[in-house]
Amino acid sequence: MKKDNIRHITISEFNYLLPEERIAKYPLYKRDESKLLVFGDAEKGDSNIETLSFKDLPQNLPDNTLLLLNNTKVIHARLLFKKDSGANIEIFCLSPFTPSYYAESFMQRESCAWVCMVGNSRRWKSGSLSMEIDIKGKNVKLKANRLDDSIINFRWNNSEFTFSDLLEAAGKLPIPPYLNRPAEVNDDETYQTVYSHIEGSVAAPTAGLHFTTEILSTIKEKGTKVAEVTLHVGAGTFKPVKADVISSHEMHSEFFSVSKETIKNLINHTGKVVVVGTTSMRTLESLYYIGKKLIKNPNADINSLNVGQWEPYEESNADIAKDIDPKASLKAILQYLESSEQKQITSSTQLMIVPGYEFHYPDALITNFHQPQSTLLLLVSAFAGEGWRSIYNYALDNNFRFLSYGDGSLIWKKPK
């Protein structure tokens, strides 16, 4: 597809009928007993489809594979306050404002400000909201004040506890709205990947929910390399594409970081790269465009390295003709990190991957089955081509479970 036609893609082309009963409202008792749809082949690049169990994944990864995981952890982002009048106000913490870095904000011991969505906002025009929190038998009073419509300042009266401690004790887990149920105690465990450890997401990278510690151990024993990235998933991941043409849809921006160790692993790896989840995919592909910027300007300011929504589709024909090797792009990032004595590249990405996008690193994608007319389905279509229709028709015809708590798929990219 020509780059100038990409923005004119109509979202109605990516619709399918998803019956309500096919949406998995709860996970399976054992994560790895979910189904695994395998599309294509690591070597042949055919379009065969078969049904396996997720337990079979290790045996279906070729020798010398690198598996890329998103290690983000879902936070208890929903804080429920009650006004003196009795009105309930929900504050949904989306991303840190002051301090603006996640780790720093979570470690604050007196105050911080976050970008938030406020539920029942019309009932909270002014003044403070407050709640009493019990943490390990100690009382903490948390206050919230509006700085503007979406910026909320939090302050608390016990410096023994961090903002992370407060969220963990008083916040609610933000499970997806399409589950049409409140969060339950079990969600605290089942809506986290077993390898999650970097706090910041308000939605889980759900492709990883199928993994168990046993599967990861088997994968590593087999010789598969495992590398991690961090992308904190925002609420925008559930935002439907309401515009008829995708050029009118604004992609959400998300914070990500990738360690120098992972960059080195990607540079030195010579086998297949299998990416777990659309969030890991967007992170990996964003590295290419950051590296390109650093090749053109090795001394670029970190704030200029953010990846825009349409960046891959805005290059001139002359620039496309002189495209940069993907590993050269990674080497530019590594050189930047070493010269600036940084341990990781930290930025944000608004990258929107749609049909016509040219992938630079991955050979396969592990992902769940996504909502009709969503940006996640657009990404799957970009990777699988027209094969996405066969994948989804097969899943619907063979009782696969859909969305966050549903089954998974392993999609191989056709070799060029």
C-alpha positions, 0 to 999 in steps of 0.5 A, spaced: 500 500 500 502 506 498 504 511 504 499 516 501 493 512 501 495 509 508 491 515 512 485 514 508 484 507 510 476 506 513 475 503 519 469 499 517 474 494 513 476 492 520 469 490 523 467 483 524 461 480 529 463 479 536 457 475 540 457 478 547 458 470 549 465 470 546 468 475 550 471 472 556 469 475 562 474 471 567 480 467 566 481 460 565 483 457 572 490 455 569 493 460 565 497 456 560 491 451 558 488 457 554 488 455 546 493 457 542 491 459 534 498 458 530 498 462 523 503 460 518 510 457 519 517 460 522 520 458 515 515 456 510 511 462 511 504 459 509 497 461 511 496 454 515 492 455 521 492 450 527 489 449 534 494 448 540 494 449 547 498 455 550 502 450 554 505 448 547 508 454 545 515 452 547 516 447 542 513 451 537 519 456 538 525 455 533 532 454 536 535 461 537 529 465 538 529 471 542 522 472 546 520 480 547 516 481 553 513 487 556 514 487 564 509 493 566 505 492 572 498 494 572 497 499 578 490 500 582 489 506 578 482 508 581 481 512 587 474 512 590 472 518 594 466 520 597 464 528 598 460 530 605 454 531 600 454 523 599 456 524 592 461 519 589 467 521 585 472 516 582 479 519 580 482 515 575 490 516 575 492 515 568 499 518 568 504 522 572 504 530 571 509 532 577 514 529 577 513 526 570 517 520 571 513 514 573 518 511 578 519 518 581 512 519 582 510 513 585 516 514 590 513 521 593 512 521 600 508 527 601 505 530 594 504 529 587 500 530 581 497 526 576 493 526 569 486 523 571 479 522 568 474 524 573 468 520 574 461 524 576 466 530 575 460 535 575 459 534 582 466 536 584 467 543 582 471 546 587 474 544 594 478 538 597 476 531 597 479 526 602 479 519 604 482 515 610 486 509 609 489 504 613 496 501 611 499 496 616 494 498 622 497 506 621 492 511 618 493 516 613 489 521 610 489 522 603 487 529 600 485 530 592 485 537 589 483 539 582 489 544 579 484 544 572 479 539 569 484 533 568 490 535 573 489 532 580 494 534 586 494 529 591 497 530 598 497 525 604 500 526 612 504 520 613 511 520 609 512 513 612 508 511 605 509 512 598 504 514 593 505 507 590 503 504 597 497 509 597 494 506 591 496 499 593 492 500 599 486 504 597 486 504 589 482 499 585 484 495 579 482 498 573 479 492 569 477 493 562 470 496 561 468 491 556 468 485 561 461 489 564 463 487 571 466 490 577 474 488 579 474 482 584 479 480 589 482 474 584 483 480 578 489 482 582 493 476 581 490 474 574 490 481 571 497 481 572 503 477 568 507 473 572 513 477 570 510 484 571 514 488 576 515 495 573 509 499 576 505 504 571 500 501 566 492 502 567 491 496 563 495 489 562 499 487 556 494 481 555 498 477 551 502 475 556 497 473 561 497 466 558 505 465 561 506 461 567 513 461 571 513 454 568 512 455 561 518 461 562 523 456 565 521 451 559 523 456 554 529 458 557 531 451 558 530 450 551 535 456 549 530 461 547 533 468 550 528 472 553 528 480 553 524 485 556 521 492 555 517 497 559 511 500 556 506 503 560 499 501 557 494 507 557 486 507 558 487 509 550 488 502 549 480 501 549 479 507 545 475 505 539 476 508 532 470 512 532 472 516 525 470 513 519 477 514 516 483 513 520 487 519 519 482 522 524 483 518 529 488 521 535 493 515 537 494 515 545 501 517 547 505 512 552 511 512 556 516 506 554 523 505 556 528 499 554 534 497 557 541 498 554 542 490 555 535 489 551 538 493 546 545 489 546 541 483 545 537 485 539 543 487 536 547 481 537 541 476 536 541 472 529 535 468 530 527 469 530 524 475 534 518 473 537 514 479 540 509 478 546 503 483 545 502 489 541 505 493 546 511 490 546 511 491 538 509 498 538 515 499 543 520 495 539 518 498 532 518 505 536 526 504 537 527 504 529 525 511 529 528 513 535 535 510 532 534 514 525 533 521 529 540 519 532 543 517 526 541 524 523 543 528 530 547 524 535 546 529 540 539 530 539 535 532 546 531 526 549 525 530 549 525 530 541 526 523 541 518 521 542 515 517 536 509 521 533 503 517 530 504 518 523 512 518 523 513 512 519 508 515 513 511 522 513 518 520 510 519 523 503 520 518 497 528 520 497 528 518 505 525 512 504 530 510 498 535 511 503 532 507 508 536 505 514 538 498 516 534 496 523 540 494 526 544 500 525 538 504 528 539 500 534 547 501 534 545 509 534 541 508 540 546 504 544 552 509 542 547 514 545 546 511 551 554 509 552 556 516 551 550 519 555 552 514 561 545 512 561 542 505 562 536 505 558 532 509 553 526 513 555 521 516 551 514 516 549 510 513 543 504 515 539 506 510 533 500 507 530 501 501 526 496 500 520 496 496 514 501 498 509 506 499 515 513 496 514 516 492 520 523 492 522 525 487 527 519 481 529 518 475 525 512 473 529 507 476 534 503 473 540 497 476 541 490 475 544 483 476 539 481 484 539 475 488 539 472 490 532 474 496 529 480 497 534 487 500 533 489 493 536 486 489 530 489 494 525 496 492 528 494 485 527 492 486 520 498 490 518 502 484 521 498 478 518 495 482 512 489 479 509 490 473 513 487 477 519 480 475 516 482 467 516 485 468 523 478 471 526 474 467 522 477 460 524 477 463 532 470 464 531 468 458 528 472 454 533 470 457 540 476 461 541 475 466 547 476 473 545 479 479 548 483 480 555 482 474 558 481 470 552 485 465 548 492 467 544 495 466 537 502 466 535 502 469 528 508 468 523 510 473 518 511 471 511 518 471 509 520 476 504 
